[in-house]
Amino acid sequence: MKLLASLLLMAATADAHYRFSKLIVNGVAEEREWISVRQTKNFQGNQGVTDVNSQDIRCFQNKPGTATATAAAGDKLGFVAMSSITHFGPVSFYMARVPEGRDINTWDGAGNVWFKAAEITAVPSGGGGLTSGEATWPAYNKQSVEFTVPKSVPSGKYLVRVESIALHQAQNPGGAQVYLSCAQVEITGGGDGRPSPLVAFPGAYRSNDQGLLWSYYPVRTSYKAPGPDVWQG
């Protein structure tokens, strides 16, 4: 069993990294990278963030924004993974409303302003154990991931943050790799909901959170993504 776990780890480590650089609105992806998505520091190297206490865990930003997409509450938003999500783990979507009077291109999203709008996490198998394959992780090996904007989210300008946590080397604290980026989106036709709980990046995660750790052996039987619960709207 231990030999099998070592072989699985070696295979996972050989996979390529990735980046989220194109926004998808109702199934239509942007024609090129870094339009409404702020350019991230891995725009050339595709590396992830491993220090959850770093400012990079917020948006991994390399450049300020330049454009803002438009979507209605209830629409589907998503991100293209260049070239695909090549590590297993959960995918979460966070949103933060830009304060009135602030420029969406330069607002940094600091403070307790982020709520979790959706997540794609582990699906327990019939046998009771969680694997490192696609049967457990629905986002694994996908070229894009999407979620539905809650209909009751208030209208306004938002940073929309996608986050894929790669668990292939997360046997110890600090081993998880976080691939993330932030898009600039104006939400129209919203409601009067009050998203909660609100968290900050950094601050929402600790390196020893169970959602940032993975065990090939003994086999895990349960998993919960780190951070707050999804706001139900």
BELVENWO-V81170 format. One record per pair of residues at least 12 apart in sequence whose ideal C-beta (glycine too) atoms are under 8 Angstrom apart, sorted by the first residue. I is the first residue (numbers start at 1). J is the second residue. Records with the same first field share a line. If there is no record, write none. Layout:
BEGIN
I = J + J
END
This chain:
BEGIN
1 = 217
2 = 217
4 = 217
5 = 216 + 217
8 = 132 + 216
9 = 168 + 169 + 216
12 = 87 + 88 + 132 + 168 + 169
13 = 168 + 169
15 = 86 + 87 + 168
16 = 46 + 83 + 86
17 = 42 + 45 + 46 + 47 + 48 + 86 + 87 + 177 + 179
18 = 46 + 81 + 82 + 83 + 84 + 85 + 86 + 164 + 179
19 = 40 + 42 + 43 + 46 + 81 + 82 + 179 + 181
20 = 37 + 40 + 79 + 80 + 81 + 82 + 162 + 164 + 179 + 180 + 181
21 = 33 + 34 + 37 + 39 + 40 + 43 + 80 + 82 + 181
22 = 35 + 37 + 79 + 80 + 82
23 = 35 + 36 + 37 + 69 + 77 + 78 + 79 + 80 + 160 + 183 + 185
24 = 76 + 77 + 78 + 79 + 80 + 144 + 146
25 = 69 + 70 + 71 + 75 + 76 + 77
26 = 71 + 75 + 76
27 = 76
29 = 78 + 80 + 144
30 = 69 + 80
33 = 82
34 = 63
35 = 66 + 67 + 69
36 = 65 + 67 + 68 + 69 + 183 + 184 + 185
37 = 79 + 181 + 182 + 183 + 184
38 = 59 + 61 + 62 + 63 + 64 + 65 + 181 + 182 + 183 + 184
39 = 61 + 62 + 63
40 = 59 + 60 + 61 + 62 + 180 + 181
41 = 56 + 60 + 61 + 62
42 = 60 + 179
43 = 62
46 = 82
47 = 177
48 = 166 + 177 + 178 + 179
49 = 177 + 178 + 179 + 180
50 = 174 + 175 + 176 + 177 + 178
51 = 174 + 207
52 = 178 + 202 + 205 + 206 + 207 + 212
53 = 202 + 207
54 = 202
55 = 202
57 = 178 + 180 + 201 + 202 + 205
58 = 108 + 109 + 110 + 161 + 182 + 201 + 202
59 = 108 + 109 + 159 + 161 + 180 + 181 + 182
60 = 180 + 181
61 = 182
64 = 105 + 106
65 = 104 + 105 + 106 + 184
66 = 105
67 = 184
68 = 104 + 105 + 157 + 184 + 185 + 186
69 = 183 + 184 + 185 + 186
70 = 185 + 186 + 188
71 = 149 + 185 + 186 + 187 + 188
72 = 149 + 187 + 188 + 189
73 = 149 + 150 + 151 + 152 + 153 + 155 + 187 + 188 + 189 + 190 + 191
74 = 148 + 149 + 150 + 151 + 189
75 = 148 + 149
76 = 146 + 147 + 148 + 149
77 = 93 + 146 + 147 + 148 + 149 + 160 + 183 + 185
78 = 144 + 145 + 146 + 147
79 = 144 + 145 + 146 + 162 + 181 + 183
80 = 143 + 144
81 = 142 + 143 + 144 + 145 + 164 + 179
83 = 143
84 = 141 + 142 + 143
85 = 139 + 140 + 141 + 142 + 143 + 145 + 164 + 179
86 = 141
87 = 140 + 164 + 166 + 167 + 168 + 177 + 179
88 = 132 + 133 + 134 + 136 + 137 + 140 + 166 + 167 + 168
89 = 137 + 139 + 140 + 164 + 165 + 166 + 167 + 168 + 170 + 176 + 214
90 = 119 + 120 + 121 + 122 + 137 + 139 + 164 + 165 + 211 + 223 + 225
91 = 119 + 120 + 121 + 139 + 145 + 162 + 163 + 164 + 165
92 = 116 + 118 + 119 + 120 + 121 + 162 + 163 + 165 + 225 + 227
93 = 116 + 117 + 118 + 119 + 147 + 160 + 161 + 162 + 163
94 = 114 + 115 + 116 + 117 + 160 + 161 + 163 + 201 + 227
95 = 114 + 115 + 117 + 149 + 153 + 158 + 159 + 160 + 161 + 195
96 = 109 + 113 + 114 + 115 + 158 + 159 + 161
97 = 113 + 154 + 156 + 157 + 158 + 195
98 = 156 + 157 + 158 + 159
104 = 157 + 159 + 184 + 186
105 = 184
107 = 159
109 = 159 + 161 + 182 + 201
110 = 200
111 = 200
112 = 198 + 199 + 200 + 203
113 = 198 + 200
114 = 161 + 198 + 199 + 200 + 201 + 204
115 = 195 + 196 + 197 + 198 + 199 + 228 + 231
116 = 199 + 227 + 228 + 229 + 230 + 231
117 = 147 + 149 + 150 + 153 + 160 + 195 + 230 + 231
118 = 147 + 148 + 230
119 = 225 + 230
120 = 138 + 139 + 145 + 147
121 = 223 + 224 + 225
122 = 136 + 137 + 223
123 = 135 + 136 + 137 + 138
124 = 136 + 221 + 222
128 = 221
129 = 219 + 220 + 221
130 = 219 + 220 + 221 + 222 + 223
131 = 219
132 = 167 + 168 + 214 + 216
139 = 164
145 = 162 + 164
149 = 187
150 = 193 + 195 + 231 + 232 + 233
151 = 190 + 191 + 233
152 = 190 + 191 + 192 + 193 + 233
153 = 187 + 190 + 191 + 193 + 195 + 233
154 = 187 + 190 + 191 + 192 + 193
155 = 187 + 188 + 189 + 190
156 = 186 + 187 + 190
157 = 184 + 185 + 186 + 187
158 = 184 + 185 + 186 + 187
159 = 182 + 183 + 184 + 185
160 = 182 + 183 + 184 + 185
161 = 180 + 181 + 182 + 183 + 201
162 = 180 + 181 + 182 + 183
163 = 178 + 179 + 180
164 = 178 + 179 + 180
165 = 177 + 178 + 211 + 212 + 225 + 226
166 = 178 + 179
167 = 212 + 213 + 214
168 = 214
170 = 212 + 213 + 214
171 = 213 + 214 + 215 + 216
172 = 213
173 = 207 + 208 + 212 + 213
174 = 207
175 = 213
176 = 212 + 213 + 214
191 = 233
193 = 231 + 233
195 = 231
196 = 231
197 = 228 + 229 + 231
199 = 227 + 228
204 = 226 + 227 + 228
205 = 226 + 227
209 = 226
210 = 223 + 224 + 226
211 = 223 + 224 + 225 + 226 + 227
212 = 226
END
